[in-house]
Amino acid sequence: MSNCCTTTASTTVDLTKVKPYGDTMNDGKMELAFSLPVPYGEEAEEAAKQLLKQMGMTEPSVTYSKDMGGGFTFFVCYAACQQTVDFTSIHVTKVEGEVMDRVECGEYIEKNIKRPVVVVGASTGSDAHTVGIDAIMNMKGFHGHFGLERFKNMEAYNYGSQVPNEELIAHAIEKNADAILVSQTVTQKDIHIMNLTNMVELLEAEGIRDKVLLICGGPRISHELAQELGYDAGFGPHKYAEHVGSFIITEIVKRGWQKKEPLK
């Protein structure tokens, strides 16, 4: 079979011309949800359909609309997309390497590092959300995936939310951390970009950026974005403590940091 095609239960799909489907393969049907700053009514629904047409979509229909008040309307629409994507040409920048489970991580540390691995983390800046950092670090973890606190041979310190970058760096220095985890949930007007960039600048000013692993995570974080901002790795949705922990401990060995030097 050609590497440009794949076989499903009922048909063969050309992976060089992939498009959405709803009822039948390649019908292009998509569901879209959005709001417009227009008052609720038939005119609002027509505006939504015209917008979809201008986006190159056909057969637009509004299946649901709701008055949001203040001259705003929310829509759920269906339309047919005409564009396709070449799936065979896609390359995603992602964290490479084996993902070990909690027990395997503990054994790896014992065998290859021979000392506790220290990790500090927080939701920094004005971000008050702890769901992300708790899922990665807290003992109970999330969705059946235990956090780093439960990993053998790992010391994990979760400092919660709204922690200034300077304060988290001070904790990292105090604990002589191997890794700093920064969680960012609030992303309005790219405030997470500014805060993440500030963390890198502060570490460079302290002269310790190259002495610690810097990792960020959140709903709009990707490994590619993290690297662009100067981080060692980024973890977005559907990533758990074992993904983060595996990266940290294998990277420590790769960099020859088994004997940890003081950060300051």
PALO-957949 format. One line per 2 residues: number of its first residue (from 1); for each residue x, y, z of N, C-alpha, C. Coordinates in nm, 2 decimals, decimal comma, padded with zeros to 4 digits, always signed. Each point is the difference from the previous one (the first is absolute). Layout:
N
NUM) X:Y:Z:X:Y:Z:X:Y:Z ~ ...
***
This chain:
264
1) +00,08:-00,12:+00,00:-00,08:+00,12:+00,00:+00,09:+00,12:+00,00 ~ -00,04:+00,10:-00,08:+00,08:+00,13:-00,01:-00,01:+00,07:+00,13
3) +00,12:+00,07:+00,04:+00,00:+00,07:+00,12:-00,08:+00,13:+00,00 ~ -00,06:+00,03:-00,12:-00,09:+00,12:-00,01:-00,14:-00,04:+00,02
5) -00,03:-00,12:+00,03:-00,14:-00,05:+00,02:-00,01:-00,08:+00,12 ~ -00,12:+00,00:+00,05:-00,03:-00,09:+00,12:-00,14:-00,06:-00,02
7) -00,02:-00,12:+00,05:-00,13:-00,07:-00,02:-00,08:+00,00:+00,13 ~ -00,12:+00,05:-00,01:-00,09:+00,00:+00,11:-00,09:-00,13:-00,01
9) -00,10:-00,01:+00,09:-00,08:-00,11:+00,00:-00,08:-00,01:-00,14 ~ -00,02:+00,11:-00,06:-00,09:+00,00:-00,12:+00,06:+00,06:-00,13
11) +00,12:+00,07:+00,01:+00,05:+00,06:-00,12:+00,15:+00,03:+00,02 ~ +00,06:+00,04:-00,11:+00,14:+00,04:+00,00:+00,01:+00,15:-00,01
13) +00,07:+00,06:+00,09:+00,01:+00,15:+00,00:+00,13:+00,04:-00,05 ~ +00,00:+00,10:-00,09:+00,12:+00,06:-00,05:+00,05:+00,11:+00,10
15) +00,11:-00,04:+00,07:+00,05:+00,09:+00,10:+00,07:+00,13:-00,05 ~ +00,01:+00,01:-00,13:+00,05:+00,13:-00,05:-00,11:+00,10:-00,02
17) -00,13:-00,04:+00,01:-00,11:+00,08:-00,02:-00,11:-00,03:+00,11 ~ +00,04:+00,03:+00,12:-00,09:-00,02:+00,11:-00,10:+00,11:+00,02
19) -00,12:-00,03:+00,03:-00,10:+00,11:+00,03:-00,10:-00,05:+00,10 ~ -00,07:+00,08:+00,07:-00,10:-00,04:+00,10:-00,11:-00,09:-00,06
21) -00,06:-00,08:+00,09:-00,12:-00,07:-00,05:-00,10:-00,01:+00,11 ~ -00,13:+00,00:-00,03:-00,11:-00,01:+00,09:-00,07:-00,13:-00,02
23) -00,09:+00,00:-00,10:-00,09:-00,12:-00,03:+00,08:-00,10:-00,09 ~ +00,07:+00,06:-00,10:+00,07:-00,09:-00,10:+00,14:+00,06:-00,01
25) +00,09:-00,09:-00,04:+00,14:+00,03:-00,02:+00,02:+00,12:-00,10 ~ +00,08:+00,10:+00,04:+00,03:+00,11:-00,09:-00,11:+00,09:-00,03
27) -00,11:+00,00:+00,09:-00,10:+00,10:-00,03:+00,03:+00,14:+00,06 ~ +00,11:+00,00:+00,07:+00,05:+00,13:+00,05:-00,08:+00,06:+00,12
29) -00,09:-00,07:+00,05:-00,09:+00,06:+00,10:+00,07:+00,03:+00,13 ~ -00,02:+00,12:+00,05:+00,06:+00,05:+00,13:-00,10:+00,06:+00,09
31) +00,02:-00,01:+00,13:-00,08:+00,07:+00,10:+00,09:+00,11:+00,05 ~ -00,06:+00,13:+00,01:+00,07:+00,11:+00,04:-00,08:+00,07:+00,11
33) +00,07:+00,05:+00,10:-00,07:+00,08:+00,11:+00,08:+00,13:+00,01 ~ -00,08:+00,11:+00,00:+00,07:+00,14:+00,01:-00,11:+00,10:+00,04
35) +00,05:+00,12:+00,03:-00,10:+00,11:+00,04:+00,04:+00,12:-00,09 ~ -00,11:+00,08:-00,02:+00,02:+00,12:-00,08:-00,06:+00,12:+00,08
37) +00,06:+00,12:-00,01:-00,05:+00,11:+00,07:-00,12:+00,07:-00,07 ~ -00,10:-00,08:-00,02:-00,12:+00,05:-00,06:-00,12:-00,05:+00,08
39) -00,11:+00,08:+00,00:-00,12:-00,04:+00,08:-00,07:-00,12:-00,06 ~ -00,05:-00,08:+00,10:-00,07:-00,13:-00,04:-00,12:+00,02:-00,09
41) -00,01:-00,09:-00,10:-00,11:+00,01:-00,09:+00,03:-00,07:-00,13 ~ -00,09:+00,01:-00,10:+00,02:-00,06:-00,13:+00,12:+00,06:-00,07
43) +00,01:+00,13:+00,01:+00,11:+00,07:-00,06:+00,14:-00,05:+00,05 ~ +00,00:-00,03:+00,13:+00,12:-00,06:+00,06:+00,04:-00,13:-00,06
45) -00,10:-00,09:-00,02:+00,02:-00,13:-00,06:+00,05:+00,01:-00,14 ~ -00,06:+00,10:-00,08:+00,04:+00,02:-00,13:+00,15:+00,05:-00,01
47) +00,03:+00,08:+00,10:+00,14:+00,05:+00,00:+00,10:-00,11:+00,03 ~ -00,04:-00,10:+00,08:+00,08:-00,11:+00,03:+00,02:-00,09:-00,12
49) -00,11:-00,02:-00,08:+00,01:-00,08:-00,12:+00,09:+00,07:-00,11 ~ -00,02:+00,13:-00,01:+00,08:+00,07:-00,10:+00,15:+00,00:+00,03
51) +00,03:+00,01:+00,13:+00,14:-00,01:+00,05:+00,06:-00,13:-00,04 ~ -00,07:-00,11:+00,02:+00,05:-00,14:-00,04:+00,02:-00,01:-00,15
53) -00,09:+00,06:-00,08:+00,01:+00,00:-00,15:+00,13:+00,08:-00,04 ~ +00,03:+00,11:+00,07:+00,11:+00,08:-00,03:+00,13:-00,08:+00,04
55) -00,01:-00,09:+00,09:+00,11:-00,09:+00,04:+00,02:-00,11:-00,10 ~ -00,08:-00,01:-00,11:+00,02:-00,10:-00,10:-00,08:-00,12:+00,03
57) -00,09:+00,00:+00,10:-00,08:-00,12:+00,03:-00,14:+00,01:-00,07 ~ -00,05:-00,12:-00,02:-00,13:+00,00:-00,07:-00,11:-00,07:+00,09
59) -00,12:+00,02:-00,05:-00,12:-00,06:+00,08:+00,00:+00,04:+00,14 ~ +00,02:+00,12:+00,04:+00,00:+00,04:+00,14:-00,14:+00,00:+00,06
61) -00,01:-00,05:+00,12:-00,13:+00,00:+00,07:+00,02:+00,03:+00,15 ~ -00,09:+00,08:+00,06:+00,01:+00,03:+00,14:-00,09:-00,10:+00,07
63) +00,06:-00,09:+00,08:-00,09:-00,09:+00,07:-00,04:+00,04:+00,14 ~ +00,08:+00,10:+00,05:-00,04:+00,05:+00,14:+00,06:+00,15:+00,01
65) -00,08:+00,08:+00,06:+00,05:+00,14:+00,03:-00,07:+00,04:+00,13 ~ +00,08:+00,09:+00,07:-00,05:+00,04:+00,13:+00,04:+00,15:+00,02
67) -00,10:+00,07:+00,06:+00,03:+00,14:+00,03:+00,09:+00,01:+00,13 ~ +00,12:+00,05:-00,02:+00,09:+00,01:+00,11:-00,01:+00,13:+00,08
69) -00,09:+00,09:-00,05:-00,02:+00,13:+00,07:+00,10:+00,10:-00,05 ~ -00,03:+00,12:+00,02:+00,09:+00,11:-00,03:+00,03:+00,01:-00,15
71) -00,08:-00,05:-00,09:+00,02:+00,01:-00,14:+00,09:-00,11:-00,06 ~ +00,01:-00,12:+00,07:+00,09:-00,11:-00,04:-00,09:-00,12:-00,02
73) +00,04:-00,08:-00,10:-00,07:-00,13:-00,03:+00,10:-00,11:-00,02 ~ -00,04:-00,12:+00,06:+00,08:-00,12:-00,01:-00,06:-00,09:-00,10
75) +00,08:-00,07:-00,08:-00,05:-00,09:-00,11:+00,07:-00,13:+00,01 ~ -00,08:-00,11:-00,04:+00,06:-00,13:-00,04:-00,05:-00,02:-00,14
77) +00,10:-00,02:-00,09:-00,03:-00,01:-00,14:+00,06:-00,13:-00,06 ~ -00,06:-00,04:-00,12:+00,06:-00,10:-00,08:+00,03:+00,05:-00,14
79) +00,11:-00,04:-00,06:+00,03:+00,04:-00,13:+00,10:-00,10:-00,06 ~ +00,01:+00,01:-00,13:+00,09:-00,10:-00,07:+00,13:+00,07:-00,04
81) +00,11:-00,05:+00,05:+00,13:+00,05:-00,04:+00,05:-00,05:-00,13 ~ +00,06:+00,08:-00,08:+00,04:-00,04:-00,14:+00,16:-00,02:+00,00
83) +00,07:+00,05:+00,10:+00,14:-00,02:+00,00:+00,04:-00,14:+00,05 ~ +00,12:-00,04:-00,04:+00,06:-00,13:+00,05:+00,14:+00,03:+00,05
85) +00,06:-00,10:+00,07:+00,13:+00,01:+00,06:+00,08:-00,12:-00,04 ~ +00,13:+00,02:-00,03:+00,09:-00,11:-00,03:+00,05:-00,05:+00,13
87) -00,06:-00,11:+00,05:+00,04:-00,06:+00,13:+00,15:-00,05:+00,00 ~ +00,04:-00,05:-00,12:+00,13:-00,06:-00,01:+00,12:+00,11:+00,01
89) -00,04:+00,12:-00,01:+00,10:+00,11:+00,01:+00,01:+00,06:+00,13 ~ -00,08:-00,04:+00,10:+00,00:+00,06:+00,13:+00,11:-00,04:+00,09
91) +00,07:+00,09:+00,06:+00,10:-00,02:+00,10:-00,03:+00,07:+00,13 ~ -00,01:-00,06:+00,11:-00,03:+00,06:+00,13:+00,13:-00,01:+00,09
93) +00,04:+00,12:+00,05:+00,11:+00,00:+00,10:-00,06:-00,05:+00,13 ~ +00,06:-00,11:+00,05:-00,06:-00,06:+00,13:+00,12:-00,05:+00,08
95) -00,03:-00,03:+00,12:+00,10:-00,05:+00,09:+00,02:-00,15:-00,04 ~ +00,13:-00,03:-00,03:+00,03:-00,13:-00,04:+00,05:-00,09:+00,12
97) +00,00:-00,12:-00,02:+00,06:-00,09:+00,10:-00,11:-00,09:+00,06 ~ +00,05:-00,10:+00,08:-00,09:-00,10:+00,06:-00,08:+00,06:+00,11
99) -00,13:-00,03:+00,01:-00,08:+00,04:+00,12:-00,01:-00,12:+00,09 ~ +00,06:+00,02:+00,12:+00,00:-00,11:+00,10:-00,12:+00,02:+00,10
101) -00,05:-00,10:+00,06:-00,10:+00,01:+00,10:+00,06:+00,04:+00,13 ~ -00,08:+00,02:+00,10:+00,05:+00,05:+00,13:+00,10:-00,09:+00,06
103) -00,02:-00,13:+00,00:+00,09:-00,10:+00,06:+00,13:+00,00:-00,08 ~ -00,01:+00,00:-00,13:+00,12:+00,00:-00,09:+00,08:+00,13:+00,02
105) -00,06:+00,11:+00,02:+00,07:+00,13:+00,03:+00,08:-00,02:+00,13 ~ -00,06:-00,05:+00,10:+00,07:-00,02:+00,13:+00,12:-00,09:-00,02
107) -00,01:-00,11:-00,07:+00,11:-00,09:-00,02:+00,11:+00,06:-00,09 ~ -00,04:+00,08:-00,09:+00,10:+00,07:-00,09:+00,08:+00,10:+00,08
109) -00,06:+00,07:+00,09:+00,07:+00,09:+00,09:+00,10:-00,07:+00,08 ~ -00,05:-00,11:+00,07:+00,09:-00,08:+00,09:+00,12:-00,06:-00,08
111) -00,02:-00,04:-00,12:+00,11:-00,06:-00,07:+00,09:+00,09:-00,07 ~ -00,05:+00,12:-00,05:+00,08:+00,08:-00,09:+00,04:+00,14:+00,06
113) -00,08:+00,04:+00,10:+00,03:+00,13:+00,06:+00,05:-00,01:+00,15 ~ -00,05:-00,10:+00,07:+00,04:-00,04:+00,13:-00,01:+00,11:+00,11
115) -00,10:+00,09:-00,02:-00,03:+00,10:+00,10:-00,14:+00,05:-00,03 ~ -00,06:+00,06:+00,10:-00,14:+00,06:-00,03:+00,00:+00,10:-00,10
117) -00,09:+00,00:-00,09:-00,02:+00,11:-00,10:-00,10:+00,10:+00,06 ~ +00,04:+00,13:-00,01:-00,08:+00,10:+00,07:-00,07:+00,09:-00,11
119) -00,13:+00,01:+00,02:-00,08:+00,08:-00,09:-00,09:+00,10:+00,07 ~ +00,01:+00,13:-00,04:-00,09:+00,10:+00,06:-00,10:+00,05:-00,11
121) -00,12:+00,03:+00,04:-00,09:+00,05:-00,10:-00,11:+00,09:+00,06 ~ -00,07:+00,07:-00,09:-00,10:+00,09:+00,04:-00,07:+00,06:-00,12
123) -00,12:+00,05:+00,03:-00,07:+00,09:-00,10:+00,05:+00,14:+00,03 ~ +00,07:+00,06:-00,09:+00,07:+00,12:+00,03:-00,07:+00,12:-00,05
125) +00,05:+00,12:+00,04:-00,06:+00,13:-00,04:-00,14:+00,01:+00,07 ~ -00,10:+00,06:-00,08:-00,13:+00,02:+00,05:-00,09:-00,12:-00,01
127) +00,05:-00,11:-00,06:-00,08:-00,12:-00,02:-00,04:-00,06:+00,13 ~ -00,13:-00,01:+00,02:-00,05:-00,06:+00,13:-00,05:-00,14:-00,02
129) +00,02:-00,06:-00,11:-00,04:-00,14:-00,03:+00,11:-00,10:+00,04 ~ -00,04:-00,10:+00,08:+00,09:-00,10:+00,04:-00,03:-00,14:-00,06
131) -00,10:-00,01:-00,08:-00,04:-00,13:-00,05:+00,12:-00,07:-00,07 ~ +00,07:+00,08:-00,09:+00,11:-00,06:-00,08:+00,11:-00,04:+00,08
133) +00,05:+00,09:+00,09:+00,12:-00,03:+00,08:-00,03:-00,11:+00,10 ~ -00,12:+00,00:+00,05:-00,04:-00,11:+00,10:-00,01:-00,14:-00,07
135) -00,05:+00,00:-00,13:-00,01:-00,12:-00,07:+00,14:-00,07:-00,02 ~ +00,10:+00,09:-00,02:+00,14:-00,05:-00,03:+00,07:-00,03:+00,13
137) -00,02:+00,07:+00,11:+00,08:-00,01:+00,11:-00,06:-00,07:+00,12 ~ -00,13:+00,03:+00,03:-00,06:-00,05:+00,12:-00,01:-00,15:+00,00
139) +00,01:-00,06:+00,12:+00,00:-00,14:+00,02:-00,12:-00,07:-00,07 ~ -00,12:+00,05:+00,01:-00,11:-00,06:-00,06:+00,00:+00,01:-00,15
141) +00,07:+00,10:-00,05:+00,00:+00,02:-00,15:-00,13:+00,03:-00,06 ~ -00,02:-00,06:-00,12:-00,12:+00,03:-00,08:-00,04:-00,12:-00,09
143) -00,12:-00,04:+00,00:-00,06:-00,10:-00,09:+00,08:-00,13:+00,01 ~ +00,04:-00,04:+00,12:+00,07:-00,13:+00,02:+00,15:+00,01:-00,02
145) +00,05:+00,12:-00,03:+00,14:+00,02:-00,02:+00,06:+00,07:+00,13 ~ +00,07:-00,07:+00,08:+00,05:+00,06:+00,13:+00,10:+00,11:-00,04
147) +00,01:+00,10:+00,09:+00,09:+00,11:-00,02:+00,14:-00,03:+00,05 ~ +00,09:+00,09:-00,03:+00,14:-00,02:+00,03:+00,03:-00,02:+00,15
149) -00,09:+00,05:+00,09:+00,02:-00,02:+00,14:+00,00:-00,15:+00,04 ~ -00,06:-00,08:-00,08:-00,01:-00,14:+00,03:+00,11:-00,08:-00,07
151) +00,08:+00,06:-00,08:+00,11:-00,07:-00,07:+00,12:-00,03:+00,10 ~ +00,04:-00,12:+00,00:+00,12:-00,03:+00,09:+00,12:+00,07:-00,05
153) +00,08:+00,04:+00,10:+00,13:+00,07:-00,03:-00,02:+00,14:-00,06 ~ -00,12:+00,05:+00,01:-00,02:+00,14:-00,05:-00,06:+00,09:+00,11
155) +00,06:+00,12:+00,02:-00,05:+00,09:+00,09:-00,07:+00,11:-00,08 ~ -00,14:+00,01:+00,02:-00,08:+00,10:-00,08:-00,06:+00,10:+00,10
157) +00,02:+00,13:-00,03:-00,05:+00,11:+00,08:-00,09:+00,08:-00,08 ~ -00,13:+00,00:+00,03:-00,10:+00,08:-00,07:-00,04:+00,12:+00,08
159) +00,03:+00,12:-00,05:-00,02:+00,12:+00,07:-00,13:+00,07:-00,03 ~ -00,09:-00,06:-00,08:-00,13:+00,05:-00,02:-00,01:+00,10:-00,11
161) -00,09:+00,10:+00,02:-00,03:+00,10:-00,10:+00,04:+00,14:+00,03 ~ +00,00:+00,08:-00,10:+00,03:+00,15:+00,02:+00,14:+00,02:+00,06
163) +00,09:-00,09:-00,04:+00,14:+00,01:+00,06:+00,08:+00,09:-00,10 ~ +00,06:+00,11:+00,05:+00,09:+00,08:-00,08:+00,11:-00,09:-00,06
165) +00,04:+00,03:-00,12:+00,12:-00,07:-00,06:+00,12:+00,00:+00,09 ~ +00,02:+00,12:+00,06:+00,12:+00,02:+00,09:-00,01:-00,10:+00,12
167) -00,12:-00,01:+00,05:-00,01:-00,09:+00,12:+00,02:-00,15:-00,04 ~ -00,05:-00,04:-00,11:+00,02:-00,14:-00,04:+00,15:-00,03:-00,03
169) +00,07:+00,10:-00,05:+00,14:-00,01:-00,02:+00,08:-00,01:+00,13 ~ -00,05:+00,08:+00,10:+00,06:-00,01:+00,13:-00,02:-00,14:+00,06
171) -00,12:-00,05:-00,02:-00,02:-00,14:+00,05:+00,09:-00,10:-00,07 ~ +00,02:+00,02:-00,13:+00,08:-00,10:-00,07:+00,15:+00,01:+00,05
173) +00,04:+00,12:+00,03:+00,14:+00,01:+00,05:+00,01:-00,06:+00,14 ~ -00,10:+00,03:+00,08:+00,00:-00,06:+00,14:+00,00:-00,15:+00,00
175) -00,07:-00,06:-00,09:-00,01:-00,15:+00,00:+00,10:-00,06:-00,10 ~ +00,08:+00,09:-00,06:+00,10:-00,05:-00,10:-00,07:-00,09:-00,10
177) -00,10:+00,05:-00,07:-00,09:-00,08:-00,08:+00,07:-00,04:-00,13 ~ -00,04:-00,12:-00,05:+00,04:-00,04:-00,13:-00,09:+00,06:-00,11
179) -00,13:+00,02:+00,04:-00,09:+00,05:-00,10:-00,10:+00,10:+00,06 ~ -00,04:+00,10:-00,08:-00,11:+00,09:+00,04:-00,12:-00,02:-00,10
181) -00,12:-00,02:+00,06:-00,12:-00,02:-00,08:-00,08:+00,13:+00,01 ~ -00,04:+00,06:-00,11:-00,09:+00,11:+00,00:-00,13:-00,03:-00,07
183) -00,11:+00,01:+00,07:-00,13:-00,02:-00,05:-00,07:+00,13:-00,04 ~ -00,06:+00,00:-00,12:-00,07:+00,12:-00,04:-00,14:-00,04:-00,06
185) -00,10:+00,04:+00,06:-00,14:-00,03:-00,04:-00,06:+00,12:-00,07 ~ +00,01:+00,12:+00,06:-00,06:+00,12:-00,05:+00,09:+00,05:-00,12
187) -00,07:+00,01:-00,12:+00,07:+00,04:-00,12:-00,05:+00,12:-00,07 ~ -00,10:+00,07:+00,06:-00,06:+00,12:-00,06:+00,11:+00,10:-00,04
189) -00,01:+00,05:-00,12:+00,09:+00,10:-00,06:+00,15:-00,05:+00,02 ~ +00,02:-00,13:-00,01:+00,13:-00,06:+00,01:+00,08:+00,04:+00,12
191) -00,07:+00,02:+00,12:+00,07:+00,03:+00,12:+00,09:-00,11:+00,04 ~ -00,03:-00,13:-00,04:+00,09:-00,11:+00,04:+00,14:+00,01:-00,07
193) +00,00:+00,06:-00,13:+00,12:+00,02:-00,07:+00,09:+00,10:+00,07 ~ -00,06:+00,10:+00,05:+00,08:+00,11:+00,07:+00,06:-00,06:+00,13
195) -00,08:-00,08:+00,07:+00,04:-00,05:+00,13:+00,11:-00,11:-00,02 ~ -00,02:-00,08:-00,10:+00,10:-00,11:-00,03:+00,13:+00,06:-00,04
197) +00,00:+00,11:-00,08:+00,12:+00,07:-00,05:+00,07:+00,06:+00,12 ~ -00,08:+00,06:+00,09:+00,06:+00,07:+00,11:+00,08:-00,10:+00,09
199) -00,05:-00,13:+00,01:+00,07:-00,10:+00,08:+00,13:-00,03:-00,06 ~ +00,01:-00,01:-00,13:+00,13:-00,03:-00,07:+00,10:+00,11:+00,03
201) -00,05:+00,12:-00,02:+00,09:+00,12:+00,02:+00,05:+00,01:+00,14 ~ -00,08:-00,03:+00,10:+00,04:+00,00:+00,14:+00,10:-00,11:+00,03
203) -00,02:-00,12:-00,05:+00,10:-00,10:+00,02:+00,14:+00,03:-00,07 ~ -00,01:+00,06:-00,12:+00,12:+00,05:-00,06:+00,07:+00,10:+00,08
205) -00,07:+00,10:+00,06:+00,05:+00,10:+00,08:+00,07:-00,06:+00,13 ~ -00,06:-00,10:+00,05:+00,06:-00,07:+00,12:+00,12:-00,09:-00,04
207) +00,02:-00,02:-00,13:+00,11:-00,08:-00,05:-00,01:-00,15:+00,02 ~ -00,13:-00,04:+00,01:-00,02:-00,15:+00,03:-00,09:-00,06:-00,10
209) -00,03:+00,07:-00,11:-00,08:-00,06:-00,11:+00,05:-00,14:-00,05 ~ +00,13:-00,01:-00,01:+00,06:-00,12:-00,06:+00,03:-00,10:+00,11
211) -00,05:+00,02:+00,12:+00,03:-00,09:+00,11:-00,13:-00,07:+00,05 ~ -00,11:+00,03:-00,06:-00,13:-00,06:+00,04:-00,08:-00,03:-00,12
213) -00,08:-00,10:+00,00:-00,10:-00,03:-00,10:-00,12:+00,09:+00,02 ~ -00,04:+00,07:-00,11:-00,12:+00,09:+00,01:-00,11:-00,06:-00,09
215) -00,11:-00,03:+00,06:-00,11:-00,06:-00,07:-00,13:+00,07:+00,03 ~ -00,08:+00,02:-00,11:-00,13:+00,07:+00,02:-00,11:-00,09:-00,05
217) -00,12:+00,03:+00,05:-00,12:-00,08:-00,04:-00,13:+00,08:+00,01 ~ -00,10:-00,05:-00,08:-00,13:+00,07:+00,01:-00,08:-00,03:-00,13
219) -00,12:+00,04:+00,00:-00,09:-00,04:-00,12:+00,04:+00,06:-00,13 ~ +00,08:+00,11:+00,00:+00,05:+00,05:-00,13:+00,15:-00,01:-00,01
221) +00,06:-00,09:+00,07:+00,14:-00,02:-00,01:+00,03:-00,12:-00,09 ~ +00,10:+00,02:-00,09:+00,05:-00,11:-00,08:+00,15:+00,00:+00,02
223) +00,06:-00,12:-00,03:+00,15:-00,01:+00,01:+00,07:+00,10:-00,09 ~ -00,06:+00,03:-00,12:+00,06:+00,09:-00,09:+00,00:+00,14:+00,05
225) -00,12:+00,05:+00,06:-00,01:+00,13:+00,06:+00,10:+00,01:+00,12 ~ +00,01:-00,10:+00,08:+00,09:+00,00:+00,12:+00,14:+00,02:-00,05
227) +00,05:-00,07:-00,10:+00,13:+00,02:-00,04:+00,03:+00,14:-00,06 ~ -00,10:+00,05:-00,07:+00,01:+00,14:-00,06:+00,02:+00,10:+00,11
229) -00,06:-00,03:+00,12:+00,01:+00,10:+00,11:+00,12:-00,02:+00,09 ~ +00,08:-00,11:-00,03:+00,12:-00,02:+00,07:-00,01:-00,11:+00,11
231) -00,11:-00,08:+00,00:-00,02:-00,11:+00,09:+00,06:-00,13:-00,06 ~ +00,03:-00,09:+00,09:+00,05:-00,13:-00,04:-00,11:-00,09:-00,06
233) -00,12:+00,01:+00,05:-00,11:-00,08:-00,04:-00,13:+00,06:+00,03 ~ -00,11:-00,03:-00,07:-00,13:+00,04:+00,02:-00,10:-00,11:-00,01
235) -00,10:+00,00:+00,10:-00,09:-00,11:+00,00:-00,14:+00,06:+00,00 ~ -00,09:-00,04:-00,10:-00,13:+00,05:-00,01:-00,10:-00,10:+00,05
237) -00,12:+00,01:-00,06:-00,11:-00,10:+00,04:+00,04:-00,14:-00,02 ~ -00,06:-00,09:+00,08:+00,02:-00,15:-00,01:+00,14:-00,04:+00,04
239) +00,07:+00,08:+00,07:+00,13:-00,03:+00,06:-00,01:-00,01:+00,15 ~ +00,07:-00,10:+00,05:-00,01:-00,03:+00,15:+00,14:+00,00:+00,06
241) +00,00:-00,03:+00,13:+00,12:+00,00:+00,08:+00,11:-00,09:-00,06 ~ -00,04:-00,12:-00,05:+00,10:-00,09:-00,06:+00,07:+00,06:-00,12
243) -00,07:+00,08:-00,08:+00,06:+00,07:-00,12:+00,11:+00,10:+00,05 ~ -00,04:+00,08:+00,10:+00,09:+00,10:+00,05:+00,11:-00,06:+00,08
245) -00,03:-00,10:+00,08:+00,11:-00,06:+00,08:+00,10:-00,08:-00,09 ~ -00,05:-00,07:-00,10:+00,09:-00,07:-00,09:+00,10:+00,10:-00,07
247) -00,06:+00,11:-00,04:+00,09:+00,10:-00,07:+00,11:+00,05:+00,10 ~ -00,04:+00,03:+00,12:+00,09:+00,06:+00,10:+00,12:-00,09:+00,03
249) -00,04:-00,13:+00,03:+00,11:-00,09:+00,05:+00,09:-00,04:-00,12 ~ -00,06:-00,02:-00,12:+00,09:-00,04:-00,11:+00,09:+00,12:-00,04
251) -00,06:+00,12:+00,01:+00,08:+00,11:-00,04:+00,12:+00,03:+00,10 ~ -00,03:-00,03:+00,13:+00,11:+00,01:+00,10:+00,12:-00,09:-00,04
253) -00,03:-00,12:-00,04:+00,10:-00,09:-00,04:+00,07:+00,04:-00,12 ~ -00,08:+00,05:-00,10:+00,05:+00,04:-00,13:+00,10:+00,12:+00,02
255) -00,03:+00,08:+00,10:+00,09:+00,12:+00,02:+00,11:-00,03:+00,10 ~ +00,00:-00,12:+00,06:+00,11:-00,03:+00,09:-00,02:+00,07:+00,14
257) -00,12:+00,02:+00,04:-00,03:+00,07:+00,12:-00,02:-00,09:+00,12 ~ +00,05:-00,12:-00,01:-00,03:-00,10:+00,11:+00,06:+00,06:+00,13
259) +00,11:+00,07:+00,00:+00,05:+00,07:+00,12:-00,04:+00,14:-00,01 ~ -00,10:+00,04:+00,07:-00,06:+00,13:-00,01:+00,08:+00,11:+00,07
261) +00,04:+00,10:-00,08:+00,08:+00,11:+00,06:-00,10:+00,10:+00,05 ~ +00,03:+00,08:+00,11:-00,09:+00,10:+00,05:-00,03:+00,10:-00,10
263) -00,13:+00,05:+00,00:-00,04:+00,10:-00,10:+00,07:+00,13:+00,02 ~ +00,03:+00,03:+00,13:+00,06:+00,13:+00,03:+00,13:-00,03:+00,09
***
